[in-house]
Each structure stands twice: as C-alpha cells, then as structure tokens.
C-alpha cells in the first residue's frame, strides 16, 4: 500500500493548517496525494430522503454516488473502520496518503503542538516528527510551523521514494508483509505471465483479484 502518515494533535493545535500545507507542497513536487479525515462519532454523510439513503434503506451494502465532478462511496458500518481497511479501499494510485486523526492507529505520526499547550498527546506510537513553536524534549524530529518543505523532505526521503516501486499482497482483505525475496519472485512471475498475454504491452501497474 502507499505510505501512510497521520497528522495528529489536540483541537485548535493547527493540525488542519499543517495538513493543508503538506498537501500543497507534496502536490507542487508532482506527487499524487490522497487524504483521510477521521470524523467524530455520530457524524453522518447520508441524509434521510436522499437517493443514496434510500438505496441504503432498501438493503444496499454499499452505494456509490457519481457526478461529473465527484465520486462518493456510502457504506454503512457497525463500528469504526480500521485505517488499513480505508487505505485498501482507496487503492494503490497514490504516492502518499495523509490522514488527519487516527492517533491510536499504527501509522507513523506527525504531532502538531502549539506553545503553551496544557499537555502533549500521550501514548503516541511511531511519532515521526513534531511541528511546534517551542523546543521540546523528544527524540522525534522537530519542525517549525513555517518549515513545510523540511517536513516534506523528511517524508520524501523516508517514505515516498523508498516505496515508489512496490508490490502489495492482500489475503482475506488483510495486507501481507513481503520481504525482498518473495516480493521479487512474485513480481517476476506475475509480470512474466501478464507480458505473455495477447494485447499486453508495457506494464506500469497490474491488479489481480481472486475470490474462491
């Protein structure tokens, strides 16, 4: 899957501003960026009476609402969806995925913290960096609010470029970690087989889906 970085911080810490700056800087460097926002409990995107709501009420497991400028998926769930499931749903067409929130998930995190905050976010796993306006005692890299380029340099070196070429395997909808040897073997076999098929020319990406 594409590298996933979560931007976390308390309310009014400036994380949305940092988030927007990161997206703009990444786009200016030519990268394809997808974003995920974790909404509060009780938030609804499917209003009663709307066509998509009527589809759901009729028993549809998922509804896609398509227009010339938007594509919206409405999929009822019974509990908070794990971040890796949402990333899988987005697909592989992105260089990086940024999320706002998801502080309890396992993705690397950039914490945003203003000077004078009462207390830092606690129990943050995989804290990659902190965007702050004061010097903190932390092993994570620290960036000022104005140093978006420096933070993107870190993401580019550590996550985007190393995963520019990748192969992903999902078994029963769960990602399977591939080390170098099986990754190379699987790549060679699949590409060789597809290259032999009629009508196949240069292969830039390849998708296989199996249900049995």
N, C-alpha and C positions, 0 to 999 in steps of 0.2 A: 504494500500500500504506500501511498505518498507519505513523506514525513509529516507528522502532526505536532504542532506546537500550541500549547494552551496559554492564553494571556489571562492571568488571574489577579484579583485584587479586591479590596473591600469596595462597597458602594461609594461613588464620588472620589475614587482614588485617581481617576484619569485613565483607566484602562481602555475605555472606548476610544479616547483620543489617540492613545498609543497604538491601539489596534488599527485604526484608520490610517495612521502614518505608516505603519508597517506594510499594509496592503498597497498603498500608493507607491512606496519605494520599491517593493518587490515587482509591481507591475511596470515601473519605469525601467527595470532591468530586464524586462522581457519574459518574466515568469508567469505561468498560469497559476492563479491563486483561488482556492475555494475557502469559504468561511462557514463556521458553525456557531450559532448563538444558543446558549443554554437558557431557556426561558423559565421563569418562576413556575412553581406548582399552581395548577388551576388555569394557566393560560390556554386559550382555545383559538384555533385558526379556522374553525369550521362553523360558521354561524347558522343557527336553525333557520330553515326556509330556503337557504341557498341550494343550488343544484348539487354541489358536492356533498352537502349534508344529507340531502335526500337520497343520494347514492349509498351513503354510509348507513342510513336508516333502513334501506332496503336489504342490507346484508353484505354489501361490498367489503372485501377485506382490505382493499386499498383503492384510492381514486386519484387519477391524475387530471388536473385541470390545466388545459393548454390554451394559450392565446398567442398571437403573433410576437409578443414581447416578454412572456413569462411562462414558466412551466412549474406547476405547484403539485406536490405529492401530499395527499392527506391519507394517513394510515393510522387508524385507531390502535392504541396500545394500552395495556393494563398497568404498566409500570415504566419508570424512567428507562430509556433505551441506552445501553452501553455505548460509549463513544466509538469503539471499534466497529460496531454494527452500523452506525451512522456513516462512518468513513467508508465502509464497504459499499453502502448504498450510493454514495457519491461517485464511486468508480476510480479509475486509475489515470484520468486525463489531466491531472494537475501536478505541478512541481512541488507544491506545499499546501497544506491545509492548516489554517489558523482557527482556533476556537476561542470564544470568549466565555470563560467559566470552566466548568468541569474540573475543579480543583482536586476532586477526590479520584479522578481517573489517572491512569498510568503514563500519560503522555508527558514529555519534557515541558517544563513550565517557565514562563517569564512572569515574575511578580511585579506588579506596579504599586508603588507606595510613596505617598506624599510625606514630606517632613511634618513631624508633629502628630502623626497617626498614633492613636492610643496604644495599639498593639499590632505587631505584624501578624500576617496569616500564619497559623500554626500547622504543624504536621503536613507540610508541603513536600511531597515526594518528587524527586527529579527536578529540583529547582535549578534551571539552567542559568538564569540571569535575573537581575533586579533592575527595574527602571525607577530611579529615585532622585530626589533633590537633596539628599543628605548622605553622609558616609556611614555605612552600616558594617557591623561585624558579621561577615558572611563569606563563605568560600566561593559563592556564586559570583560571576562577572557582574559588575555594576555599570550602568549607563545613565547618563542624564536624560531628561525628557527631550532634549533637543538633538540627541545623538542617535537618530533613527538609522542613519547609514551605518554606524558602527555595529548596531544590533543586527541589522540585516547582513552585514559582512559575516558575523558570527553564525547566523542561520545558513548562509550560503555555503560557507566552508564546512560546517559540521553536519549539515543535513541535506541540503538541496543537491549539491554537486556529487556527494558520495552515492546518492540514490537516483541519479539521473537515468541510469540504465538499471532496470530491476525486473525481476520475475516474482510474482506473488502466487501462492497456493492457498486455497481455502478448502477445507474439508468439513462438511456439515456446517457450513457458514462460519467456521472459526479459522482464523489465519494460522498457518503452519510455518514455523521458523525454518528457513532453509539456509544451511551453511554453504560455504563456497562450492564444495564438490557436488552435492546434489543439485544445487542451483545451476551449475554449468552443464551437468549431464542432462537435466530436464530441459534447459534452453536448447541445447544442441539437438536433442531428439525431436522436440516439438517443431522447431524451426525447419529441420531437415524434412520431416514428414509433410509439413504445410507447403514447403517450397516445391515438392514434387507434384502437387495437385494442379490440375488444369486451371488456367486463368490467374494463378497466383504469381505476382512479380516481386517487387521489392517489399520486404516485410519490415514495417516500423513498429507495429504492435499486433498482438494476436490474443484472441479471447476464446476460451473453451469452457463450455458449461456442460456438466454431466449430472443427471438425476437417474437413480436406479432404485 
